[in-house]
Amino acid sequence: MEKLTKLGIGIGFRQHFKSDLFLHQTEVDFLEITSDHYLDARPQKIEELKLLKEHFPLIPHSLELSLGSAEGIDEDYLEKVAELVEFVEPEWFSDHICFTKSGGVKIGHLAPVPYTNESLKVLVKNISKVKGRIKTPFILENISYTMRFPSSEMSESEFITRLLQETDCGLLLDVTNLYINSKNFGYHWRGFLDKIPLEKVVQLHFVGSHKHNDYLIDAHAHKTQDDIWEVFREVCTRCDVKGAILERDENFPPFEEILEEIKTARNLVKN
Amino acid sequence: MDILLDNPLATMYGPYFLILYGFLIFFTLIVLAIYKSQVDKTNNLSLPPIPAQVDQYEIAYLRGGINEVARSVIFALMQKGFIEILKDGTKTVINKTSPPTRRNLIQIEQLALDWHGNSREPKEVFESNGLVAQLEGYRQMYQARLEQGQMLTGDDMRSSLALSRWAAYLVIFGFGAYKLLASIAHGYYNVILLVIFSITGLVIAASIARLPRVTKLGKAYLERLQLAFDNLKYQAQAPYIASTVPRVIPQQATFAGVDPLLLSVGVFGSAILAGTVFDSYNQTFQRAQQQSTASSCSSGCGSSCSSESSCSSGDSGGSSCGGGCGGGGD
């Protein structure tokens, strides 16, 4: 993973920002595209993808590989992701440590897996299939969750550590998810960082969290708060981050605000 | 001389000759069309990237020539509050307002403002001594730059088609004229169909031999710009959508140093102003363009996008290449 090119700081591509991106090309280092938006795409979306590819380094980020599904990987979906990755020629591509399908039915949500040896085996098997088909480095993202399985046999950090060791994948560390989980489940994010193999961290995700009742939610709709910048800063001082993506999906601010956040992140990565 | 008037072609029965001539014209036109399609090889070139610093006037020039630039500049002055369009009875005039400052005008806009003075009629913008004449320096600069980038059809492309064009004319006219003379020499004067065939063939050949003003590369580049900025169009329009409820129109907002509505007009044409508070501008300039074109140039909207229009403005293509002919094909 250390051989991967440093991409810098970018944003998750959203239609809302398209024009702004072209007018601020020099201030955004790379884009993360949601793979699912370009699978079975209309010709106009393919043109858009070509346009983006010619102006920015792209990283495909998929949602539906459902690596934690015991039924295995949907081969049609994998084939489409493979074709997309071949077209985009990215430095790496990513998906989540979760399941999004059960019994062939999409559940429309990134659901956490129980941290058991059995789920670890399922993930390793599925990831091995993905890596067998797509040779581009594959990185895995930690998700935020609202429940933990009582049947879990290990902690999340131990589960992720073993998963990364057994699959030789990189980690897409979502610092917002880490912060949210640590607050919602009463542990310290620093302790989590102490336990995972930080040399495996390739990319970061960051965005502000949202408080709903007593819970924090990863709504992708708010400016990154100081507490989350603190996690970001700590990660940057402890590992060689190749790229960081601001994930903003709703409640879009003026693009200047996005650029400010990118600038802040860039300074933290440099320092 | 006998062989000239006494050979199978000269003595061929008229209707048979017309069938043969029809096929010959058709074949000539097909060859000409195939040759023309080979002249513009710019589709093999890679598209240039979208620059971070976009010049909306250069895009407007690519899309529709100097008339489109003039329209965009006038709109910029209007949107920035330097001029306004007023109805004086049946007459529409563009009057100067009293703006607080000239600081946010760029050079081309200042030039247009200086030309404008206190009052002008919209059609004056397009007249031979109007704003388009004042913008001649910009026309030359944009033309040279875009020709160099192979986005506009240059003299090299035109000259490479010239030989085939004249060859086609010669074949169509030559056969027709020869048969006409031979028929008259043999005392046949019912040659009206032959004349109609010749003229029709020549007109179609002239139409086919007309190269588009914008090359395939230029067209693809425009489409790429329109794809890149398509959401800007809606974002820029939104604050200006006409409403019966009184509201404050926002002050000019910048967008990476570019006003989004001005950039949208440059990229998509003034047709995007339909339904906004600037609709009067849109309508006024459609009329002005038509009046000016009618008085100085016989070519209509249908002949836009051609580099060989007889229009004295020397700039054709109009916004039929991008934003709809209503915007005024030059």
Chai-1 contact restraints between the chains, C-beta under 6 A:
chainA,res_idxA,chainB,res_idxB,connection_type,confidence,min_distance_angstrom,max_distance_angstrom,comment,restraint_id
A,Q15,B,N231,contact,1.0,0.0,6.0,A-B,restraint_1
A,K18,B,N231,contact,1.0,0.0,6.0,A-B,restraint_2
A,S19,B,F229,contact,1.0,0.0,6.0,A-B,restraint_3
A,S19,B,N231,contact,1.0,0.0,6.0,A-B,restraint_4
A,S19,B,L232,contact,1.0,0.0,6.0,A-B,restraint_5
A,F22,B,I50,contact,1.0,0.0,6.0,A-B,restraint_6
A,F22,B,A228,contact,1.0,0.0,6.0,A-B,restraint_7
A,L23,B,A256,contact,1.0,0.0,6.0,A-B,restraint_8
A,H24,B,A256,contact,1.0,0.0,6.0,A-B,restraint_9
A,Q25,B,A52,contact,1.0,0.0,6.0,A-B,restraint_10
A,T26,B,A52,contact,1.0,0.0,6.0,A-B,restraint_11
A,E47,B,L227,contact,1.0,0.0,6.0,A-B,restraint_12
A,L51,B,L227,contact,1.0,0.0,6.0,A-B,restraint_13
A,H55,B,P49,contact,1.0,0.0,6.0,A-B,restraint_14
